[in-house]
Amino acid sequence: MNRPYMPGDRFTVADLNIAGVMTLALLCEMDLNAWPRMKEWLQRCLDRPAADDWRGVNFRIPRPPTDLGGLAMFV
């Protein structure tokens, strides 16, 4: 991708929708280093001022320890 956002040079609802889902990768502590452009795009989306609104929300649900790692949030 040679543009800063999905459809082009501007952040749009397409970026918002995809970035909203991609934040699950961060919550699951997935390593995104294999996809550097996608990682940079997601960071650009999360660096937007409006993204600060959700950062204070705790999405963690207390659960017993498991070997599932980040997948445990879905069990």
A tleap script that builds the chain and sets N, CA, C and O, in Angstrom:
source leaprc.protein.ff14SB
mol = sequence {
  NMET ASN ARG PRO TYR MET PRO GLY ASP ARG
  PHE THR VAL ALA ASP LEU ASN ILE ALA GLY
  VAL MET THR LEU ALA LEU LEU CYS GLU MET
  ASP LEU ASN ALA TRP PRO ARG MET LYS GLU
  TRP LEU GLN ARG CYS LEU ASP ARG PRO ALA
  ALA ASP ASP TRP ARG GLY VAL ASN PHE ARG
  ILE PRO ARG PRO PRO THR ASP LEU GLY GLY
  LEU ALA MET PHE CVAL
}
set mol.1.N position { 0.850 -1.165 0.000 }
set mol.1.CA position { 0.000 0.000 0.000 }
set mol.1.C position { 0.899 1.232 0.000 }
set mol.1.O position { 1.769 1.378 0.858 }
set mol.2.N position { 0.683 2.095 -0.951 }
set mol.2.CA position { 1.479 3.312 -1.072 }
set mol.2.C position { 0.708 4.548 -0.668 }
set mol.2.O position { 1.046 5.658 -1.080 }
set mol.3.N position { -0.320 4.367 0.130 }
set mol.3.CA position { -1.117 5.505 0.594 }
set mol.3.C position { -1.284 5.381 2.107 }
set mol.3.O position { -1.181 4.279 2.647 }
set mol.4.N position { -1.537 6.477 2.792 }
set mol.4.CA position { -1.580 6.424 4.253 }
set mol.4.C position { -2.797 5.706 4.830 }
set mol.4.O position { -2.723 5.159 5.930 }
set mol.5.N position { -3.922 5.700 4.100 }
set mol.5.CA position { -5.134 5.059 4.609 }
set mol.5.C position { -5.700 4.119 3.555 }
set mol.5.O position { -5.271 4.162 2.402 }
set mol.6.N position { -6.638 3.284 3.920 }
set mol.6.CA position { -7.155 2.255 3.021 }
set mol.6.C position { -7.605 2.804 1.666 }
set mol.6.O position { -7.094 2.364 0.636 }
set mol.7.N position { -8.555 3.758 1.636 }
set mol.7.CA position { -9.005 4.217 0.324 }
set mol.7.C position { -8.133 5.295 -0.317 }
set mol.7.O position { -8.324 5.612 -1.491 }
set mol.8.N position { -7.196 5.854 0.413 }
set mol.8.CA position { -6.373 6.908 -0.188 }
set mol.8.C position { -5.646 7.739 0.842 }
set mol.8.O position { -5.075 7.212 1.796 }
set mol.9.N position { -5.671 9.044 0.641 }
set mol.9.CA position { -4.915 9.963 1.481 }
set mol.9.C position { -5.662 10.423 2.727 }
set mol.9.O position { -5.067 11.037 3.612 }
set mol.10.N position { -6.968 10.133 2.806 }
set mol.10.CA position { -7.776 10.591 3.937 }
set mol.10.C position { -8.281 9.419 4.771 }
set mol.10.O position { -8.585 8.353 4.236 }
set mol.11.N position { -8.366 9.622 6.069 }
set mol.11.CA position { -8.975 8.657 6.984 }
set mol.11.C position { -10.482 8.657 6.711 }
set mol.11.O position { -11.107 9.717 6.679 }
set mol.12.N position { -11.065 7.471 6.516 }
set mol.12.CA position { -12.497 7.371 6.227 }
set mol.12.C position { -13.132 6.327 7.137 }
set mol.12.O position { -12.461 5.709 7.964 }
set mol.13.N position { -14.428 6.145 6.968 }
set mol.13.CA position { -15.144 5.144 7.747 }
set mol.13.C position { -14.597 3.736 7.450 }
set mol.13.O position { -14.690 2.853 8.304 }
set mol.14.N position { -14.041 3.519 6.282 }
set mol.14.CA position { -13.433 2.222 5.976 }
set mol.14.C position { -12.269 1.949 6.933 }
set mol.14.O position { -12.152 0.847 7.469 }
set mol.15.N position { -11.419 2.938 7.145 }
set mol.15.CA position { -10.308 2.791 8.090 }
set mol.15.C position { -10.829 2.584 9.501 }
set mol.15.O position { -10.311 1.753 10.246 }
set mol.16.N position { -11.848 3.337 9.862 }
set mol.16.CA position { -12.429 3.224 11.195 }
set mol.16.C position { -12.938 1.802 11.449 }
set mol.16.O position { -12.660 1.221 12.498 }
set mol.17.N position { -13.669 1.250 10.506 }
set mol.17.CA position { -14.213 -0.101 10.671 }
set mol.17.C position { -13.124 -1.153 10.779 }
set mol.17.O position { -13.174 -2.021 11.650 }
set mol.18.N position { -12.149 -1.077 9.902 }
set mol.18.CA position { -11.086 -2.086 9.906 }
set mol.18.C position { -10.192 -1.920 11.129 }
set mol.18.O position { -9.815 -2.912 11.753 }
set mol.19.N position { -9.849 -0.688 11.480 }
set mol.19.CA position { -8.996 -0.451 12.648 }
set mol.19.C position { -9.697 -0.901 13.922 }
set mol.19.O position { -9.053 -1.403 14.844 }
set mol.20.N position { -11.019 -0.723 13.976 }
set mol.20.CA position { -11.763 -1.181 15.141 }
set mol.20.C position { -11.619 -2.671 15.360 }
set mol.20.O position { -11.477 -3.126 16.496 }
set mol.21.N position { -11.653 -3.425 14.294 }
set mol.21.CA position { -11.478 -4.882 14.393 }
set mol.21.C position { -10.015 -5.228 14.661 }
set mol.21.O position { -9.714 -6.128 15.445 }
set mol.22.N position { -9.120 -4.510 14.009 }
set mol.22.CA position { -7.686 -4.815 14.160 }
set mol.22.C position { -7.170 -4.527 15.567 }
set mol.22.O position { -6.128 -5.057 15.951 }
set mol.23.N position { -7.865 -3.708 16.340 }
set mol.23.CA position { -7.418 -3.489 17.714 }
set mol.23.C position { -7.494 -4.771 18.528 }
set mol.23.O position { -6.821 -4.898 19.550 }
set mol.24.N position { -8.314 -5.728 18.080 }
set mol.24.CA position { -8.346 -7.034 18.756 }
set mol.24.C position { -6.987 -7.720 18.670 }
set mol.24.O position { -6.586 -8.430 19.592 }
set mol.25.N position { -6.283 -7.509 17.566 }
set mol.25.CA position { -4.947 -8.095 17.438 }
set mol.25.C position { -4.033 -7.556 18.525 }
set mol.25.O position { -3.233 -8.296 19.097 }
set mol.26.N position { -4.153 -6.274 18.808 }
set mol.26.CA position { -3.332 -5.672 19.863 }
set mol.26.C position { -3.759 -6.177 21.236 }
set mol.26.O position { -2.916 -6.459 22.088 }
set mol.27.N position { -5.073 -6.292 21.451 }
set mol.27.CA position { -5.553 -6.785 22.734 }
set mol.27.C position { -5.138 -8.227 22.977 }
set mol.27.O position { -4.949 -8.642 24.120 }
set mol.28.N position { -4.997 -8.989 21.897 }
set mol.28.CA position { -4.548 -10.388 21.995 }
set mol.28.C position { -3.029 -10.486 22.021 }
set mol.28.O position { -2.464 -11.576 22.106 }
set mol.29.N position { -2.374 -9.323 21.946 }
set mol.29.CA position { -0.911 -9.245 21.950 }
set mol.29.C position { -0.288 -10.024 20.781 }
set mol.29.O position { 0.755 -10.660 20.923 }
set mol.30.N position { -0.959 -9.954 19.623 }
set mol.30.CA position { -0.422 -10.597 18.429 }
set mol.30.C position { 0.776 -9.810 17.916 }
set mol.30.O position { 0.796 -8.580 17.972 }
set mol.31.N position { 1.760 -10.525 17.422 }
set mol.31.CA position { 2.938 -9.893 16.847 }
set mol.31.C position { 2.631 -9.507 15.403 }
set mol.31.O position { 2.430 -10.379 14.557 }
set mol.32.N position { 2.594 -8.237 15.125 }
set mol.32.CA position { 2.264 -7.752 13.784 }
set mol.32.C position { 3.506 -7.410 12.961 }
set mol.32.O position { 3.388 -6.828 11.883 }
set mol.33.N position { 4.670 -7.757 13.445 }
set mol.33.CA position { 5.916 -7.400 12.755 }
set mol.33.C position { 6.041 -8.028 11.377 }
set mol.33.O position { 6.782 -7.514 10.539 }
set mol.34.N position { 5.338 -9.125 11.120 }
set mol.34.CA position { 5.393 -9.761 9.796 }
set mol.34.C position { 4.664 -8.923 8.745 }
set mol.34.O position { 4.846 -9.139 7.546 }
set mol.35.N position { 3.846 -7.976 9.181 }
set mol.35.CA position { 3.072 -7.112 8.296 }
set mol.35.C position { 3.370 -5.651 8.623 }
set mol.35.O position { 2.507 -4.961 9.166 }
set mol.36.N position { 4.560 -5.169 8.307 }
set mol.36.CA position { 4.965 -3.814 8.720 }
set mol.36.C position { 4.060 -2.706 8.186 }
set mol.36.O position { 3.780 -1.756 8.917 }
set mol.37.N position { 3.600 -2.789 6.956 }
set mol.37.CA position { 2.744 -1.721 6.420 }
set mol.37.C position { 1.394 -1.695 7.127 }
set mol.37.O position { 0.857 -0.625 7.416 }
set mol.38.N position { 0.851 -2.870 7.401 }
set mol.38.CA position { -0.414 -2.938 8.126 }
set mol.38.C position { -0.230 -2.412 9.543 }
set mol.38.O position { -1.097 -1.711 10.067 }
set mol.39.N position { 0.888 -2.746 10.157 }
set mol.39.CA position { 1.182 -2.272 11.511 }
set mol.39.C position { 1.314 -0.743 11.522 }
set mol.39.O position { 0.812 -0.089 12.437 }
set mol.40.N position { 1.978 -0.175 10.523 }
set mol.40.CA position { 2.122 1.280 10.427 }
set mol.40.C position { 0.766 1.950 10.197 }
set mol.40.O position { 0.468 2.986 10.790 }
set mol.41.N position { -0.055 1.345 9.326 }
set mol.41.CA position { -1.382 1.895 9.066 }
set mol.41.C position { -2.220 1.902 10.344 }
set mol.41.O position { -2.864 2.900 10.666 }
set mol.42.N position { -2.207 0.775 11.073 }
set mol.42.CA position { -2.980 0.690 12.310 }
set mol.42.C position { -2.488 1.727 13.317 }
set mol.42.O position { -3.294 2.367 13.993 }
set mol.43.N position { -1.194 1.892 13.418 }
set mol.43.CA position { -0.659 2.882 14.345 }
set mol.43.C position { -1.087 4.294 13.954 }
set mol.43.O position { -1.404 5.114 14.815 }
set mol.44.N position { -1.093 4.575 12.637 }
set mol.44.CA position { -1.562 5.889 12.161 }
set mol.44.C position { -3.018 6.118 12.583 }
set mol.44.O position { -3.379 7.208 13.025 }
set mol.45.N position { -3.838 5.092 12.442 }
set mol.45.CA position { -5.246 5.205 12.847 }
set mol.45.C position { -5.357 5.434 14.346 }
set mol.45.O position { -6.156 6.257 14.792 }
set mol.46.N position { -4.564 4.714 15.123 }
set mol.46.CA position { -4.647 4.821 16.578 }
set mol.46.C position { -3.998 6.093 17.111 }
set mol.46.O position { -4.243 6.481 18.253 }
set mol.47.N position { -3.185 6.736 16.306 }
set mol.47.CA position { -2.566 8.008 16.706 }
set mol.47.C position { -3.518 9.192 16.524 }
set mol.47.O position { -3.211 10.305 16.950 }
set mol.48.N position { -4.647 8.961 15.904 }
set mol.48.CA position { -5.630 10.037 15.717 }
set mol.48.C position { -6.212 10.422 17.070 }
set mol.48.O position { -6.413 9.552 17.916 }
set mol.49.N position { -6.487 11.703 17.294 }
set mol.49.CA position { -6.992 12.144 18.604 }
set mol.49.C position { -8.250 11.418 19.072 }
set mol.49.O position { -8.387 11.141 20.263 }
set mol.50.N position { -9.159 11.107 18.173 }
set mol.50.CA position { -10.404 10.443 18.583 }
set mol.50.C position { -10.153 9.031 19.118 }
set mol.50.O position { -10.980 8.500 19.859 }
set mol.51.N position { -9.042 8.426 18.758 }
set mol.51.CA position { -8.741 7.079 19.239 }
set mol.51.C position { -8.464 7.078 20.739 }
set mol.51.O position { -8.556 6.030 21.379 }
set mol.52.N position { -8.129 8.223 21.306 }
set mol.52.CA position { -7.877 8.294 22.747 }
set mol.52.C position { -9.124 7.996 23.576 }
set mol.52.O position { -9.016 7.617 24.743 }
set mol.53.N position { -10.291 8.161 22.991 }
set mol.53.CA position { -11.538 7.961 23.730 }
set mol.53.C position { -11.701 6.535 24.244 }
set mol.53.O position { -12.289 6.337 25.307 }
set mol.54.N position { -11.203 5.549 23.529 }
set mol.54.CA position { -11.411 4.161 23.950 }
set mol.54.C position { -10.253 3.614 24.785 }
set mol.54.O position { -10.391 2.545 25.380 }
set mol.55.N position { -9.151 4.291 24.847 }
set mol.55.CA position { -7.963 3.754 25.529 }
set mol.55.C position { -8.176 3.516 27.022 }
set mol.55.O position { -7.543 2.631 27.597 }
set mol.56.N position { -9.044 4.280 27.652 }
set mol.56.CA position { -9.270 4.101 29.083 }
set mol.56.C position { -10.216 2.959 29.418 }
set mol.56.O position { -10.407 2.634 30.589 }
set mol.57.N position { -10.806 2.349 28.400 }
set mol.57.CA position { -11.758 1.264 28.631 }
set mol.57.C position { -10.997 -0.037 28.864 }
set mol.57.O position { -10.080 -0.371 28.114 }
set mol.58.N position { -11.379 -0.762 29.899 }
set mol.58.CA position { -10.731 -2.041 30.205 }
set mol.58.C position { -11.535 -3.166 29.573 }
set mol.58.O position { -12.654 -3.451 30.000 }
set mol.59.N position { -10.968 -3.805 28.560 }
set mol.59.CA position { -11.644 -4.884 27.869 }
set mol.59.C position { -11.334 -6.253 28.485 }
set mol.59.O position { -11.850 -7.273 28.029 }
set mol.60.N position { -10.513 -6.270 29.494 }
set mol.60.CA position { -10.101 -7.533 30.094 }
set mol.60.C position { -11.198 -8.073 31.017 }
set mol.60.O position { -11.771 -7.343 31.826 }
set mol.61.N position { -11.465 -9.343 30.875 }
set mol.61.CA position { -12.401 -10.032 31.757 }
set mol.61.C position { -11.573 -10.995 32.592 }
set mol.61.O position { -10.871 -11.835 32.031 }
set mol.62.N position { -11.633 -10.900 33.912 }
set mol.62.CA position { -10.827 -11.802 34.744 }
set mol.62.C position { -11.192 -13.263 34.465 }
set mol.62.O position { -12.361 -13.643 34.519 }
set mol.63.N position { -10.197 -14.053 34.175 }
set mol.63.CA position { -10.398 -15.475 33.888 }
set mol.63.C position { -9.255 -16.268 34.505 }
set mol.63.O position { -8.172 -15.731 34.738 }
set mol.64.N position { -9.497 -17.530 34.766 }
set mol.64.CA position { -8.397 -18.366 35.295 }
set mol.64.C position { -7.277 -18.480 34.271 }
set mol.64.O position { -7.528 -18.356 33.072 }
set mol.65.N position { -6.045 -18.713 34.718 }
set mol.65.CA position { -4.924 -18.871 33.781 }
set mol.65.C position { -5.192 -20.004 32.789 }
set mol.65.O position { -5.825 -21.006 33.122 }
set mol.66.N position { -4.699 -19.822 31.575 }
set mol.66.CA position { -4.882 -20.829 30.529 }
set mol.66.C position { -3.690 -20.803 29.582 }
set mol.66.O position { -2.930 -19.835 29.550 }
set mol.67.N position { -3.535 -21.858 28.823 }
set mol.67.CA position { -2.466 -21.935 27.821 }
set mol.67.C position { -2.891 -21.324 26.485 }
set mol.67.O position { -2.128 -21.367 25.521 }
set mol.68.N position { -4.078 -20.765 26.416 }
set mol.68.CA position { -4.595 -20.233 25.166 }
set mol.68.C position { -4.040 -18.863 24.802 }
set mol.68.O position { -4.233 -18.399 23.679 }
set mol.69.N position { -3.362 -18.220 25.721 }
set mol.69.CA position { -2.813 -16.886 25.446 }
set mol.69.C position { -3.913 -15.904 25.128 }
set mol.69.O position { -4.911 -15.838 25.846 }
set mol.70.N position { -3.747 -15.120 24.042 }
set mol.70.CA position { -4.707 -14.114 23.657 }
set mol.70.C position { -6.063 -14.673 23.274 }
set mol.70.O position { -7.066 -13.961 23.325 }
set mol.71.N position { -6.103 -15.953 22.887 }
set mol.71.CA position { -7.374 -16.564 22.520 }
set mol.71.C position { -8.282 -16.759 23.713 }
set mol.71.O position { -9.482 -16.967 23.537 }
set mol.72.N position { -7.753 -16.698 24.912 }
set mol.72.CA position { -8.538 -16.911 26.124 }
set mol.72.C position { -9.679 -15.903 26.241 }
set mol.72.O position { -10.691 -16.188 26.880 }
set mol.73.N position { -9.525 -14.728 25.629 }
set mol.73.CA position { -10.575 -13.718 25.732 }
set mol.73.C position { -11.841 -14.134 24.987 }
set mol.73.O position { -12.907 -13.557 25.202 }
set mol.74.N position { -11.728 -15.136 24.111 }
set mol.74.CA position { -12.880 -15.587 23.331 }
set mol.74.C position { -13.526 -16.845 23.919 }
set mol.74.O position { -14.552 -17.307 23.419 }
set mol.75.N position { -12.935 -17.392 24.968 }
set mol.75.CA position { -13.442 -18.635 25.552 }
set mol.75.C position { -14.325 -18.336 26.743 }
set mol.75.O position { -14.848 -19.256 27.371 }
savepdb mol mol.pdb
quit
